Amino acid sequence: MGFLKKIGYGIRHMNFKASLCIPYALFMILFILAPILLILFYAFTNQNGQFTFENFQTIFSNSSNFKVIGMSIIVGILNTIVCLLIGYPIAYFLASSKYNKNKILVYLFLIPMWINFVIRTIATRDMLSWIGISSENHALLSTVIGMVYNYLPFAILPLYNQMLKLDQSQIEAAKDLGANTPQVFFKTILPMTIPGIISAILMTFMPTMSSYVIADKLGGGKVTLIGNLIANQFSSTAQNSYNVGSVLAIIMLLMIGITTLISTIANDKKPVKRGGLF
């Protein structure tokens, strides 16, 4: 009874703000920490639950896995570059009050995100097939187009939010001091949008690495990403399939973690003076 009273006393005197973190903490434990621990357990054990490194040997002894990882990096880089090249001018246009006064265009770019991911992918496959780009003759191109279509809004949003914070006084000062349009962009606008660019890279490159639906539907089995390998392993009934799939999941997490670390270091080394509307 004394123990229960202590628990009740602690609950009654718990800080209200701290108590709001309890649901989030439970969510993190149940859906993030627990799955990661389960993956680590499967990766370092065999089918009988015994500790082993054989799963890693299985992965690294197969040269085709390195090709899949390389293809995942190539597709991720291509998707990220194309999304930045398309998303940057679109975000600048949307953030400009001169061209987008009522913000309706912002919602037009966000509407595709409201549609189910699989439905968007299948619709993209049918549209590309209609114009002559299919998995039979352009598997990689079809996959990259599907990636760009699905992840372009995730590149536009952080760029758009960053461009809303542009210090217009710096831009006007650069123009008054005689800088031409390219100089204003590369020496004033671009440095101020570096944080948005880094966020856009993270929000496009990392999901591309783990994506498998787009490659499966648009690549026609000819483009295999690390996400496809993981899905195939966890859906297989072969011996140690869960164990091998867990190793692949760890490799993917390490690649994503390295990308995040590099982006964070790059962002910290280039401080940007922020100002603007908000």
N, C-alpha and C positions, 0 to 999 in steps of 0.2 A: 504493500500500500504506500509506503514511504517513497518508493521509486516512482510510482505512478503520480504521486503528488508533485514530485520534482519535475516530471515531464509536463504536467499541467501548468505548473508555475512558469516553466520556461516558455511554453506556448503563449501564455497570457502576457508575458513581459517581452515577447519578441518584437524587435523593431519592425514597424509596418513596412518600411521600404525593403528591408531585408527579406521579409516574408514574401514579397512579390517575386523574388528570385527563385523561390522554391519550384514553381511549375517549370520554369526554364531549366533549372538544374536537373530536375527529373527527366525532362525531355532529352537533355544532353547525355545523361547517363544511359537511358534506355535505347535511344536511337542513334547515338554517335559513339560513345565510349564502349558500350557493350558489343556492338557489331565489330568495332576495330579489334577489341580483345579476342573476339571469336575468330576473326580472320587470322590473327597472330597465332592462336592456338592451332588452327588447322594447318597453317603454313609450316609450323615446326613439329608436326606430328604426322604419323602415318595412319592408315585405316584403323589400326588397333589402338590408337591414342598414344603410341610410344614416340618419344623425342627422336627427331631425325632431321638431316639436311638433304635427304634424297629428293625432296620436292624441288629444291633449288637446283639440284643437279639435273633433274628432268627438264627444267626450263632452260637452263644455260647450255645444255648439251644439244639442244635442238636449234639449228641455225635458222630455221624458218621463223622462230620467235623473234629473233633479232631483226628480221626483215619486217615483221609486223610492227615492232616498236619503231623502226625507222620510218615506215609508212605513216604511222600515227603522228610522228613528229612533223613529217613533211606536210601532211594534210592540215595539222594544227597550225603550222606556220603560214601556209597558203591561205587558210581561212582567216587567220588573224590579220594578215597583210591586206587582203581584199576588203575585209570589214572596216579596217582603219581608213583605207583609201576612199571607200564609199561613205562611211559613216562620218568622217571628219567634216567634209564640206556640208553634209546634210545637217549635222549638229550645229554648225556655225550659222547656217541659214535659219534653223528653227530658233536659235537663241537670239537672233537679231530682231529687235522690235521694229526695225524698218521694213522687214519683209513678212514677218509673222506676228501680226498685231493681236490676233484673237486667240492664239495658241491652239487652234483647231487642228493644224497640221501635225502637232505633237501627238495628239490622240489618234490621228490617222496612221501614224507609224507604230503606235502601241497596240492597235486593234488586232493585228495578226497574233500577238502574244496571248490573246484571250482564247484563241482557237486551240483545240487539242493538238499536241505535238505530233502524234502519229497521223492525224488527219491532214495536217499541213504537209507532212512528208509525202504521203501518198498522193496528195493533190499536186505537189511539185513533180513527182515522178510522172504522172499522167500529162502534165503540161509540157515537160521536157520531151517526153516521147512524142507528143503532138508536133513539136517543132523539129524533131529529128535527132534529139540528143537522148540516147537511152543507155542503159547499162551494158547492152550488147556491143555498142561501138565506141562509147565514151564513158566508161565506168568511172574513172577518176574525176573527169570534168563534171559529170553528173553529181558525184558525191560532194565535190567542193561547192558547186552551185547550191545544193541542198543545205550544206553547212552554213553558207553565207546567208541564205534566205532565213534560216531559223535563228541564227545568232547575231544578225545585223542589229536588231533592236537593242541587244545587250551591249553592243559597242556604242550605239548612238546615245543611250541614256546617260552614262557617266561623262561622256564628252559634252553633252548638252548641259548637264548640271554644272560642269566646270566652266563652260563658256558663259553661263549666266553670271559668273563671278569675275569676269574679265574686268580689269581696271581700265575703264575707258579713258581716264585722264592720261595714262601712260601711252596709249595708242595715239591720242590726239597730240601729245607732246612729241612723239616720234615723227608724226607728220609735219608738225610745225617746225621741227629742226631740220627738215629737208629730206627725210627718209622716203624712198619710193615704196611702192606697194609690196614688192618682194622683201625689202629690208624690214618693213613694218611687221610682216608676217613672221619671218624667220628670227628676228631679234626681239620682238615684243610679244606677239600673239602666241606663237608656238611655245616659248618657254613657260608662259603662264598656264598653258593647257597640258603640261607634262603629267601632272597627277591624273587628269582625266584619261590621257592616253594609256598610262600604266593600268588604270582600272579597267579600261576597255580591253587591253591585252589579256588581263587575268580572266575577264568574264567571257572571252571568246576562246582563248587557247585551252584553258583547263577543261571546259565542258566538251570541247572537241576530242580531247584525249580519251574521255570516258564514254563518248557517244557510240552507240552500235546500231540504233534503229535506222539512222540515215544511211550508213554504209550498207546495211542489210537490204533496205528497200531500194536505194538508188544505185548501189554498186553492183547489185546482182550477184553477190558472192565473189566478185573479182577484186574488190577492195576490202581488205580485212584490217581492222584497227584493233588495238589492244582491248577495247571494250567488247568487241565481238569474240575475242579469245576467252575473255572472262565469262561472258554469257554462255558460250559453248561448253565451257568446263563445268559450270554450275548446273547446266541442264543435261549434262551427260550422266549416264549410269555406269561409266567405266570406273575401275578401281582407282582410288585416290584422286578422283576428279575434283572434289571439293578442296582437297589439299593443294593440288596444283593451281586451281583457280584462285586460291587465297594468296599464293605466291605472286601470281600475276597482278592481283589487286594491290599487294604491297608495292610492287614495282611501279604501278601507276600512281599510287599515293606519293611515292618518293619523287617521281618526275614532277607531279603537281607541286609538291612541297619545295623542290628546288626552283621551279619557276616563280613561285610566290616569294621565296627568299631573294632571288636575283632582282625581282621587280621592287621589293621593299628597299633593298640596298640602293638601287638606282634612284628611287624616289627620295630617300634620305640624303643622298649625296648632292641632289640638285634642289635646294630649297627654293620655293617660289613665293614671291610676295603676292598675297591674295588681297583682293579688294572687290569692289563691284557693287552689285545691286543688293546682295543679301549678306 
